[in-house]
Every structure is written in C-alpha cells, then in structure tokens.
Amino acid sequence: MRGLLREHRIRTEYLVSVRCAGGVAPRVVLRDAFGTRAAFDPRVLSANPLLWHLLESGARRSLASELLISGAPALQALADAVDGEETRKIMSASGLE
C-alpha cells in the first residue's frame, strides 16, 4: 500500500493485528509480525475484490498459524461488510434488487 511518503508492504500471512477504526474517516489498520503497519480506507477493499481476496487468504493463514492475536472479530466484521457490498453489486447488475 502506498502512503503519503512511502510504500508499505504488509505480509498478510504474518498479520498479528487487524483493527477497524470508525469515526469521520473510517480506517482499517493492519500490523504484521515484522512491525510494519498500514492504514487505509475500507472502501478500497470493496472496490478491489482481488486485494480483498489476498488480504482474506493471508489473514486465514495467519489465524491458522496462531499469529493473529488481535482483531479476528474486526476481520470478520470487515469480511461481512465487503461481502455484503459485493452481493449488492451482483444483485444490482443482475436486476434482482
């Protein structure tokens, strides 16, 4: 992910925390086992299903290896939001609203 001053590379298979910060500008904050931290707007994941898939599959590996110590509920809430948005897009495109 590209920030204002530099690019952040998060190793999703080594995630140790996922946090969803609400407020005026909602943010998803990821931190991996190497100390790298990245924050971004959750709408980025809805707009880019491939990015969401990469994050979700890496987070699943991180959960399986018991590295993800904080944020499993936040990750599930994020999954529900992104998957719900994708479902709405598909239904709208199919005319099934």
C-alpha positions as CSV (number, residue, x, y, z in Angstrom):
1,M,0.0,0.0,0.0
2,R,1.3,3.4,-0.9
3,G,1.2,6.1,1.8
4,L,2.0,9.8,1.6
5,L,5.7,9.4,1.9
6,R,6.4,5.7,1.2
7,E,5.1,2.4,0.3
8,H,4.0,-0.1,3.0
9,R,4.3,-3.8,2.4
10,I,2.3,-5.9,4.7
11,R,2.9,-9.6,4.9
12,T,-0.7,-10.7,5.4
13,E,0.3,-14.3,6.2
14,Y,2.1,-12.8,9.2
15,L,-0.6,-10.5,10.5
16,V,-0.7,-10.0,14.2
17,S,-3.4,-7.4,14.4
18,V,-6.3,-6.0,12.5
19,R,-8.2,-3.0,13.7
20,C,-11.1,-1.1,12.3
21,A,-11.2,2.5,13.4
22,G,-14.5,4.3,12.9
23,G,-15.3,7.9,13.0
24,V,-15.3,10.6,10.3
25,A,-12.8,8.8,8.2
26,P,-13.0,5.0,8.8
27,R,-9.7,3.2,8.6
28,V,-8.5,-0.4,8.6
29,V,-5.2,-0.7,10.4
30,L,-3.0,-3.8,9.8
31,R,0.2,-4.8,11.6
32,D,2.4,-7.7,10.7
33,A,4.9,-9.7,12.8
34,F,7.8,-7.6,11.4
35,G,6.3,-4.4,12.8
36,T,5.1,-3.0,9.5
37,R,1.8,-1.0,9.9
38,A,-0.5,0.2,7.2
39,A,-3.8,2.1,7.4
40,F,-6.3,2.5,4.6
41,D,-9.9,3.2,3.8
42,P,-12.0,0.0,3.9
43,R,-13.8,1.1,0.7
44,V,-10.5,0.2,-1.1
45,L,-11.3,-3.5,-0.4
46,S,-14.9,-3.2,-1.7
47,A,-13.6,-1.5,-4.9
48,N,-10.9,-4.1,-5.4
49,P,-12.0,-7.8,-4.9
50,L,-8.6,-9.2,-5.8
51,L,-7.0,-7.1,-3.0
52,W,-9.7,-8.3,-0.6
53,H,-9.1,-11.9,-1.6
54,L,-5.3,-11.5,-0.9
55,L,-5.9,-9.9,2.5
56,E,-8.5,-12.5,3.5
57,S,-6.5,-15.6,2.4
58,G,-3.4,-14.2,4.1
59,A,-5.3,-13.5,7.3
60,R,-6.7,-17.0,7.2
61,R,-3.2,-18.4,7.1
62,S,-2.2,-16.1,9.9
63,L,-5.1,-17.3,12.0
64,A,-4.3,-20.9,11.3
65,S,-0.7,-20.4,12.4
66,E,-2.0,-18.5,15.6
67,L,-0.1,-15.4,14.7
68,L,-3.2,-13.2,14.6
69,I,-3.5,-12.3,18.2
70,S,-5.8,-9.3,17.9
71,G,-8.5,-8.5,15.5
72,A,-10.3,-11.7,14.5
73,P,-13.7,-10.1,15.2
74,A,-12.7,-6.9,13.3
75,L,-11.6,-9.1,10.4
76,Q,-15.0,-10.9,10.4
77,A,-16.9,-7.5,10.5
78,L,-14.8,-6.3,7.6
79,A,-15.5,-9.6,5.7
80,D,-19.2,-9.1,6.3
81,A,-19.1,-5.6,5.1
82,V,-17.1,-6.3,1.9
83,D,-19.0,-9.5,1.1
84,G,-22.3,-7.6,1.6
85,E,-21.2,-4.8,-0.7
86,E,-20.2,-7.4,-3.4
87,T,-23.5,-9.1,-3.1
88,R,-25.4,-5.8,-3.5
89,K,-23.3,-5.1,-6.7
90,I,-24.1,-8.5,-8.1
91,M,-27.8,-8.3,-7.4
92,S,-27.9,-4.8,-8.8
93,A,-26.1,-5.8,-12.0
94,S,-28.5,-8.8,-12.3
95,G,-31.6,-6.7,-11.8
96,L,-32.5,-8.5,-8.7
97,E,-32.8,-5.6,-6.3
